[in-house]
Amino acid sequence: MTAGVISLDAYRELQEAAGADFVDELVDTFLAEAPGMLAELRTARADGDAVRFRRAAHSLKSNGLTFGATAFAARARALEMDGLSGDARRDDGALDALETAFAEAAAALRELRGD
């Protein structure tokens, strides 16, 4: 499952630089906070708040890149760069895809930790 979802090179580099225990703490924080950021994206879209939308997408992108969750980060980056489209169906589809990518990345990170 991990292959293709998490860049093992990026994840291992992070472990080497920060230490495996600290990376486990970072993963815990990411897994706890990302669902709230995903919800913030939906709320910002519903409110038409482009600034909040881009800020949340940027945070998710950065967090995903930290762990080597490249597909997740790419989807978040696309939302950050594109912003709100004004087309609720398109935006909702992109958010659904991001949430699916998060679920895959979360499962892969848990697998890497041996959860």
N, C-alpha and C positions, 0 to 999 in steps of 0.2 A: 504493500500500500504506500509506503513511504517514497519509493522511487517515483520520480516525476512530480510529486507533490511538494516535497522538501528537497532543496539542494543540499545533499549530504556534505559537500565541500564547505558550503557557507555555514552550516550548522556546526560542523566540527571545528572550523576556524573560530567561531564564536566561543565554543567550549574551551579551546586552547587559550584564547585571549582572556576570557573572563572566568574560566573555571566551570566545571560541570555543575557544581552545586548552585552557583549563581545563575547559570543558564536555566536550571530547573525552576528557580524562583521567578526568573523573567517569563518563562513559559506559563507558570501559574498565573502571573499577573495578566499576561496577554489573554489567556483563556477566560479569566474572570472579567476583564474589561472590554474585550472585543464585542461581546453581545450588546452591551450598552452603546458602543459606538455605532454598531449596525443599526440599532434602534434609533439612534440620533440621526442617521442618514435618512431613515424613513420619515421621521418627524420633520426634519428640515425640508424634505421633498414636499410633504403635505402642507407645510407652512409657506412654501415657495422661498425659503431662505437660502439663497445660493452661497452665501458666505459660510454659514454653518455646515452646509452640505459639503463644500470643498474642504473645509477644515477637518471634518470627520473622515472624509475619504483620504486626505493626506496622512492623517494619523494612522489609519489602517494600513495604508501603503507602506509607510515607514516601519511599522511594527512587523508587517509581513516580511519585508526585506531583511530585517534583523535576523530572522530565523531561517531565511532561505525559502520561504513560502512564495515561490516566484509566480505561480499562476494566480494565487490570491492577490498578491501585490500588484500584478499587472491589471487585474480587474479593478482594484481600488484606484490605481493610477488613472485608468481610463475615466472613471467617474470624477476624479479630481480634475483632470484636464478638460473633460467635456462639460462638467457642471450639469446643472438642471437643463433638460432639453425642452421642457414645456409640454412634452408628450408623456403623460402619466403611464401609459402602457409600456413605452420604451424604458422609462426610468425604473418602473417596477420590475421589468424583466432583467435589467442590469443589476438591480439590488438582489433579486432572487438568485441570480448567477453568483454574485459576490457571497451571499450567505451559504450557498452550496460549496463554493471554494473554501470558505472559512471552515465549514464542517469537515471537509476533507483534510485541510491543513491541521485542524485541531486533533483529529484522529491520528494523523501521521506524527504529530509532536508527542502525543501521549504514547504512541507505539515506540518512538525513539527513547522515551524515558523508561519504558518497560511497564507502563500502567496497564 
